[in-house]
Amino acid sequence: MSGTSERQAPPMVEGHATQGAGPTRFCPACYAMNPWDAAGCERCGAPLETPRDYDARLVWALDHPDGATAVRAAEVLAARRRAEAIDPLGRMSRRTDDPYRAAAAVRALREFEPDRRAEAYLAEAAHHPSVIVRRAAAVASGARP
């Protein structure tokens, strides 16, 4: 060990903190990981403030880079049945890059029926390119998958 007591922070690897780097948080604009005490995003410069309202934070989490976080947010939004979540869930149901996220959004939208917007998103999901999403839409509509 060298004679210095200075401790250097571990290096960042592809935008993610390495183990032991201390607390981090995601940028609300680009989802890059940043040190907890940073005022602005190191990647895009956006302020690192997330919405304060619980439902707004859940809607924000629908775009989280961790798919499991997005799926959990959709499930909680479905349980809360807040009307302002319908359009963000509808946009999530259209995703083609992650059918599991889209299917979670479809399952969540089912909880908002008989809302016309939710029904329109569910009808659209029946024609999604992914069979996973189409199956979720069939179950949501009561049809046999």
N, C-alpha and C positions, 0 to 999 in steps of 0.2 A: 504494500500500500504506500502511496506517495505521502509526503509530509504535509500535504495540503488538506484542509478540512472542507474545501469547497465541493459541493455535490452537483454534478451536471445532470440535467434532465435527460431521460432516455430519448433516443431519436424517434422521429415520426416515420412510420412506414406506410406509404401509399395513402396518406390521409387518415390513418388510424393510429391512435396512441398505442404504444407497446405496453406490455404488462408493467405495472408499477409506475406509470407516468403520472398518476394522480387523477383527480376527477376531470372529466371532460363533458362537453355538451355539444349537441348538434346545432348547426346553423338552421334557422327557420326558413331560409331562402334556398340554400343549395345542399343542406344536410351534411356538410363537411364537419368533421370532428374538430373541436377547438378546445384550448385550455379553459377550465371553468372560469377563471378570472379575466378572460379576454373580453374587451368591450365590443369588438367587432370581429366578424369572420375573417380568418386569415386567408381564405380562398377568394371570397367574393366581396368582402368589405361590409356586408349587411350587418345591422345591429343584431346582437345576440339576445333579443328579447322574444320569448315565446308568448302566445296569448295567455292572459291570466284566467279567463273564463274556462271552466272545466270542459264544457261541450266544444268550445273553440279549439282547445288543445287536442281533444279527441279527433276533430275534423282534420287538424293539422297532421296528426299521426297517421292518417290514411295514406299519406305519401312518404312515410318514413322508409328509409332504405332497408331496414330490417322487416322482411315480409311478415314475420310473426307479430311484430308490434302493430303493423297495419291491420292484420286480421283481428287481433284483440280489440283494437279501437273500433272496428266495424261491429264486433259483437256487443261491446258496451253501448255504442250508439243505438243499436237495435233494441237493447233492453231499456234504454232511456226514452226511446220513441220521440225524439225531438225533431220537429218538422224541418228545421234548418239543416239537418243532416241528410235529407233525401237527395238533393242535387249532388253533393260531394260523393255520396255512396253510389249514385247513378253514374258519375264519371268514373269511379273506381270499377264499376261493373263492366265498363267498356274496355278496360285494359286488355291488351293482347300479349303483353310481355310476361305476365304472371297470372295464369289462370286461377291459381289458388286465391289470390287477392280478389280477383273478379268474382269468383264463386262465393267468397265470404261476403262481398257486397250484395250479391243477389240474395243470399240467405238473410242478410240484415234488412234488405228492402221488403222482404216478405212480411216483416213485422209492422210495416207502415200501411198495409192494405186496410181500407179501400181507397187510400189516397191516389188520385189519378196520375200524379207524377211517378209514384212508385210503381203503379201498374204499367205505365208506359216503359219504364226502364226494365221491368221484368219481361214484358213482351219482346223488347229488343234483345234481351239476353238469350231468349230462346233461339236466336239466330247467330249467336257468338261463334267464332271459329273453333273454340275449344269445347270438346265434349264435356269436360268437367263443368264448365259454366252452363252449357245447355242442360245438363242433368240437374244442376241446382235450380235452374229456371223451371224445369218440368216439375220438380218436387215442390217448388214454391207455388206453382199454379194448381197443384193437386193432381196433375197428370201422372201417368205412369212413366218413369224415366226410361 
